[in-house]
Amino acid sequence: MKKILKLGIVGGGPGSWIGNIHRIASRIDGKYKICAGSFSRNLKISNTFGASLNLEKNRCYSNYKTMANTEFKRDDGIDIVAIMTPPGSHQIIAEYFIKKNFHVISDKPFAATYTQAKKLYSTIKKNKKIIYGLTHNYSAYPMVRMAKKLVRDKKIGDVEFVNVEYVQDWSKGIVVNKKNSKKIFRWKLDKKIVGTSAVLNEIGTHAYHLANYISGLKGNSLFADMKKYNKNINLDNNAQVLLNYENGAKGLLWTCISARGGNYGLRIRIFGSKGSLEWVQNDPNYLKLNPAKGAVKILEKAFHEADFSKNFARVKPGHPEGYVDAFANIYSEVADHINSKNKKKEYYYPTAYEGLLTAKFIQTCVDSSRQKKWLKF
Ligand SMILES: NC(=O)c1ccc[n+]([C@@H]2O[C@H](COP(=O)([O-])OP(=O)(O)OC[C@H]3O[C@@H](n4cnc5c(N)ncnc54)[C@H](O)[C@@H]3O)[C@@H](O)[C@H]2O)c1
C-alpha cells in the first residue's frame, strides 16, 4: 500500500486564492493529508485558519522555522512542505525545510531573484534525499503534456518559432494612481518581496516555462523591452521579449499585467518544419495541430489520437477538466515520485532546474531592457 504523505503548508492563509487551490489539489487523489501549517505570521490568524481545516492547535504555527523544528521532532511529523508565500521568502523557507530532509512543493517563482535561485538550486542538488516540485501548473494540463509529446515525437518536425503570451489586468479596468496602487498591487510593489520583476516573476515566468516545457528547448540569447507602470508607480507591468533558442529557433514572449480585458490570456503557438501546435488556457481540453499541408486537426483530451493525454486526465473525454485538475497532477506526480522505488521512471512535474532557468531568463530580461541590447544567457 502506498504511503499517504503528511503535508505541511507555509502561506496560503486568509485572502490567498492560490492557497485554496493548493489545498484542493493536494487532496484530489488522496495521496496527502494536511497535518500542519503556518498560514500567517500572526499566530492567532494561523490558529483560526488551521482550525477551519480541522488541524490540531499545536500543529498550527506562525513561524516556519518553529514548524520545521517541531515537525522534525515529532514521530508523526510531516513528510513534505508546500510553500505558497509571496516570492521573497520561497528560497529561505524551502532551504530551511530541505536542510531537515523534508520534501518540498513550492509555488512559483522558484525564487525571487537569480541569486536566490542559484543558492536554492545548489541546496536542492546537494540533498539526494528530497524531492522538489515547482507548481508551474500550466505545464500539467493533459493537452500541454500531449503537445510536449507531439514535439518530442517530431510530429511538427524541427521547432522553428515559439510564440507565447500571458497577459492579465491586475486592476480589472480601474485606472491606477499612486493612491490606489498600494491596495491593488500590495506586495507586488515591494521589490524585496516580488523580486527581480513583478510582471516576469508573477506571470512571465509561467509563459517562459511553458515555452521551454513544450518545445523542449532552452533560450540562449534575448532582447527585452520592459516598461514600468508609470513614473509614479514603480512596478514593471509589461515585457516584450525576442528570443533565440539553442537550436536556432526564434521566440517571441509577451507578458503584461495591465492589458485591458486581458483575462488570464495564456496562449502558445509552436511552429515546426512540418506544422504547428496551438494551445489556449481558456479552452484547455483542446489542442490545435496544423499540419504544413492539409486540414487542421483539433485534438481532444483523452480522445482518439490524444490518447497519451489520458495519463494526466481523471475524467472521460467530453468532460472538461481544468486548472485545479492540472494543479493536482503536480501534487500527484510528486507523491508518486516520493513513494516510488523505480528510479528510472520519467516524471513530468516541473523541477528545480526548470525554475533556475526561468530565474536566469528573468534576470537577463531586466538587464537587456536596461542596457537596450541583446544578451546571452
Ligand atoms: N501557480 C499559480 O498559478 C499562482 C497563482 C497565484 C499566485 N501564485 C503564487 O503564490 C504565491 C502567493 O501569492 P498570493 O497571491 O497567494 O499571495 P497573498 O499575499 O494573497 O497570500 C500570501 C499568504 O501567505 C501568508 N504568508 C506570507 N508570508 C508568510 C510566512 N512567512 N509564513 C506564513 N505565512 C505567510 C499570508 O498570511 C497570506 O495568507 C506567490 O509566489 C504567487 O506568485 C501562483
The ligand as a Tripos MOL2 file, in Angstrom:
@<TRIPOS>MOLECULE
LIG
   44    48     1     0     0
SMALL
NO_CHARGES

@<TRIPOS>ATOM
      1 N1          0.7030   28.9380   -9.7270 N.am      1 LIG1
      2 C1         -0.1850   29.9030   -9.8980 C.2       1 LIG1
      3 O1         -0.9630   29.8610  -10.8480 O.2       1 LIG1
      4 C2         -0.2490   31.0360   -8.9040 C.ar      1 LIG1
      5 C3         -1.3860   31.8630   -8.8440 C.ar      1 LIG1
      6 C4         -1.3990   32.8740   -7.8770 C.ar      1 LIG1
      7 C5         -0.3170   33.0730   -7.0290 C.ar      1 LIG1
      8 N2          0.7750   32.2520   -7.1500 N.ar      1 LIG1
      9 C6          1.9540   32.4290   -6.2880 C.3       1 LIG1
     10 O2          1.5880   32.1260   -4.9570 O.3       1 LIG1
     11 C7          2.3920   32.8890   -4.0560 C.3       1 LIG1
     12 C8          1.4780   33.6100   -3.0710 C.3       1 LIG1
     13 O3          0.6710   34.5160   -3.7720 O.3       1 LIG1
     14 P1         -0.7400   35.0100   -3.1660 P.3       1 LIG1
     15 O4         -1.3700   35.7840   -4.2580 O.co2     1 LIG1
     16 O5         -1.4600   33.8860   -2.5590 O.co2     1 LIG1
     17 O6         -0.2540   35.9910   -2.0220 O.3       1 LIG1
     18 P2         -1.1730   36.5560   -0.8390 P.3       1 LIG1
     19 O7         -0.4670   37.7360   -0.2860 O.co2     1 LIG1
     20 O8         -2.5730   36.7040   -1.2960 O.co2     1 LIG1
     21 O9         -1.1680   35.3890    0.2380 O.3       1 LIG1
     22 C9          0.0000   35.0080    0.8930 C.3       1 LIG1
     23 C10        -0.3790   34.2510    2.1440 C.3       1 LIG1
     24 O10         0.8170   33.7680    2.7310 O.3       1 LIG1
     25 C11         0.8370   34.1330    4.1240 C.3       1 LIG1
     26 N3          2.2440   34.3420    4.4770 N.ar      1 LIG1
     27 C12         3.0850   35.2470    3.9460 C.ar      1 LIG1
     28 N4          4.3160   35.1050    4.4830 N.ar      1 LIG1
     29 C13         4.2360   34.0900    5.3670 C.ar      1 LIG1
     30 C14         5.1690   33.4570    6.2280 C.ar      1 LIG1
     31 N5          6.4470   33.8410    6.3020 N.pl3     1 LIG1
     32 N6          4.7350   32.4360    7.0000 N.ar      1 LIG1
     33 C15         3.4480   32.0370    6.9580 C.ar      1 LIG1
     34 N7          2.5200   32.5990    6.1350 N.ar      1 LIG1
     35 C16         2.9110   33.5950    5.3620 C.ar      1 LIG1
     36 C17        -0.0310   35.3670    4.2470 C.3       1 LIG1
     37 O11        -0.5780   35.4440    5.5290 O.3       1 LIG1
     38 C18        -1.1040   35.0870    3.1780 C.3       1 LIG1
     39 O12        -2.1600   34.3190    3.7110 O.3       1 LIG1
     40 C19         3.2330   33.8300   -4.9210 C.3       1 LIG1
     41 O13         4.5180   33.2970   -5.0960 O.3       1 LIG1
     42 C20         2.4990   33.8370   -6.2470 C.3       1 LIG1
     43 O14         3.3500   34.0590   -7.3430 O.3       1 LIG1
     44 C21         0.7960   31.2470   -8.0480 C.ar      1 LIG1
@<TRIPOS>BOND
     1     1     2 1
     2     2     3 2
     3     2     4 1
     4     4     5 ar
     5     4    44 ar
     6     5     6 ar
     7     6     7 ar
     8     7     8 ar
     9     8     9 1
    10     8    44 ar
    11     9    10 1
    12     9    42 1
    13    10    11 1
    14    11    12 1
    15    11    40 1
    16    12    13 1
    17    13    14 1
    18    14    15 2
    19    14    16 1
    20    14    17 1
    21    17    18 1
    22    18    19 2
    23    18    20 1
    24    18    21 1
    25    21    22 1
    26    22    23 1
    27    23    24 1
    28    23    38 1
    29    24    25 1
    30    25    26 1
    31    25    36 1
    32    26    27 ar
    33    26    35 ar
    34    27    28 ar
    35    28    29 ar
    36    29    30 ar
    37    29    35 ar
    38    30    31 1
    39    30    32 ar
    40    32    33 ar
    41    33    34 ar
    42    34    35 ar
    43    36    37 1
    44    36    38 1
    45    38    39 1
    46    40    41 1
    47    40    42 1
    48    42    43 1
@<TRIPOS>SUBSTRUCTURE
     1 LIG1         1 GROUP 0 **** ****
